Amino acid sequence: MHLIRTALRNLKIVLLRSEVKDACPVNCPCDEPKNWRTETITLADLENMEIEGIGGEDHEFDFLKVIFRCAPMLKTVTVRLSDGVTPSVDWCTKVNNMFMAYPSVECNADLVSRAKAVC
């Protein structure tokens, strides 16, 4: 997250996934730093964010929460499911609850093109 410029107005993130999902070893470097969920980053000018390739994992929701918390000028957020992912009721509930917590932001979950089920 340290590589994101603070004057950024538009942010598009494309998550790429491997078809082979290996379990992380103990003390996996992908868990560093341990406190990233509570860090504050300055995104004072961020207005639009799009994340493509969401799979519904907890760390993805935690990342969205960090962005919502750190971007006071945020106007629109769009999340798109990863190819082949069908959203569960739990996923839909988490997304809807997060979006309702930020009523000033226009939030969209693009599920139609990626999966058969919709929230």
Summary of the structure (lengths in Angstrom):
residues: 119
radius of gyration: 14.7
end to end distance: 29.6
largest distance: 40.3
contacts: 279
relative contact order: 0.18
helix: 26%
strand: 19%
